[in-house]
Every structure is written in structure tokens, then in C-alpha cells.
Amino acid sequence: MTFLRPLWVALRAAVLATAVYWVVLFIIDNSGWKGLQFGGLDVTAYAVFFVVFFLGVLMKGK
């Protein structure tokens, strides 16, 4: 069953990244902070996604 190991690692990483993403958005929304504005659009969710994705890429491992 070692052929399923990469899928298991990817699934765990996706679940962890999703949890971090929603917790950070929850904290931002409930803190009263207006968020990042760009041309009248709220880009906070996009910025959080980029940061979580980028940190995940940096933590890739071997």
C-alpha cells in the first residue's frame, strides 16, 4: 500500500491548508479589520490564499 502514501500526504496537506485558510479568514472577519482593498474590491481572501499556498510550497520537503 505504499503507492497510496503520496495521496495520503497530499490529502492531509490539503485538509490542513484549508483549515488554516478558514481560521485566518474567521479571525480577520471577526476582528473588525476592514481587510485589503484594491480598486474597491475586497482581496483579503485572495491574499490569505496566496500566503497559505506559498508557505505550503516552501514547506514541500525533500
VOPAGU-2260 file (C-alpha; in pm, 1 decimal, decimal comma):
REM VOPAGU-2260
SITE   aa  ch    i         X         Y         Z
SITE  MET   A    0       0,0       0,0       0,0
SITE  THR   A    1     299,1     231,6     -24,3
SITE  PHE   A    2     170,6     354,1    -361,0
SITE  LEU   A    3    -110,8     534,1    -175,4
SITE  ARG   A    4     128,0     721,8      54,3
SITE  PRO   A    5     166,5    1028,8    -172,9
SITE  LEU   A    6    -212,4    1059,3    -195,8
SITE  TRP   A    7    -245,1    1035,2     181,7
SITE  VAL   A    8      20,8    1303,5     233,5
SITE  ALA   A    9    -146,4    1530,1     -24,4
SITE  LEU   A   10    -488,5    1483,0     137,6
SITE  ARG   A   11    -353,9    1567,3     483,3
SITE  ALA   A   12    -177,2    1875,4     347,7
SITE  ALA   A   13    -492,4    1991,5     169,6
SITE  VAL   A   14    -706,2    1947,7     481,1
SITE  LEU   A   15    -452,2    2131,5     696,7
SITE  ALA   A   16    -417,0    2417,2     447,8
SITE  THR   A   17    -795,7    2450,3     420,1
SITE  ALA   A   18    -830,6    2462,7     797,9
SITE  VAL   A   19    -560,7    2728,4     829,5
SITE  TYR   A   20    -721,1    2930,6     549,0
SITE  TRP   A   21   -1067,9    2932,2     709,8
SITE  VAL   A   22    -935,4    3002,4    1060,5
SITE  VAL   A   23    -735,1    3301,4     936,2
SITE  LEU   A   24   -1036,6    3435,6     743,9
SITE  PHE   A   25   -1256,9    3382,3    1050,6
SITE  ILE   A   26   -1012,4    3575,8    1269,7
SITE  ILE   A   27    -987,1    3858,7    1016,1
SITE  ASP   A   28   -1365,1    3882,6     974,6
SITE  ASN   A   29   -1435,0    3883,4    1348,2
SITE  SER   A   30   -1153,9    4118,9    1443,4
SITE  GLY   A   31   -1327,6    4415,7    1286,0
SITE  TRP   A   32   -1044,3    4475,4    1042,2
SITE  LYS   A   33   -1175,0    4602,5     711,2
SITE  GLY   A   34    -936,3    4389,4     507,2
SITE  LEU   A   35    -729,4    4457,9     199,5
SITE  GLN   A   36    -894,0    4681,0     -60,4
SITE  PHE   A   37    -783,1    4705,7    -421,7
SITE  GLY   A   38    -987,2    4922,5    -652,6
SITE  GLY   A   39   -1292,5    4890,9    -430,8
SITE  LEU   A   40   -1272,5    4509,7    -420,3
SITE  ASP   A   41   -1201,5    4312,9    -105,5
SITE  VAL   A   42    -898,1    4096,9    -181,5
SITE  THR   A   43    -836,8    3966,9     170,6
SITE  ALA   A   44    -940,0    3609,1      88,1
SITE  TYR   A   45    -714,4    3605,3    -217,9
SITE  ALA   A   46    -419,5    3738,2     -19,3
SITE  VAL   A   47    -470,2    3479,7     256,0
SITE  PHE   A   48    -495,2    3201,8      -2,5
SITE  PHE   A   49    -173,1    3317,3    -168,8
SITE  VAL   A   50      15,3    3329,3     162,3
SITE  VAL   A   51    -106,8    2982,4     269,9
SITE  PHE   A   52     -28,5    2837,9     -74,2
SITE  PHE   A   53     316,6    3000,0     -85,3
SITE  LEU   A   54     406,0    2876,4     262,7
SITE  GLY   A   55     290,0    2527,8     161,9
SITE  VAL   A   56     517,8    2537,5    -140,9
SITE  LEU   A   57     809,7    2646,5      76,7
SITE  MET   A   58     743,8    2357,1     319,6
SITE  LYS   A   59     745,2    2098,1      41,0
SITE  GLY   A   60    1024,5    1897,1     196,7
SITE  LYS   A   61    1264,1    1667,3      13,8
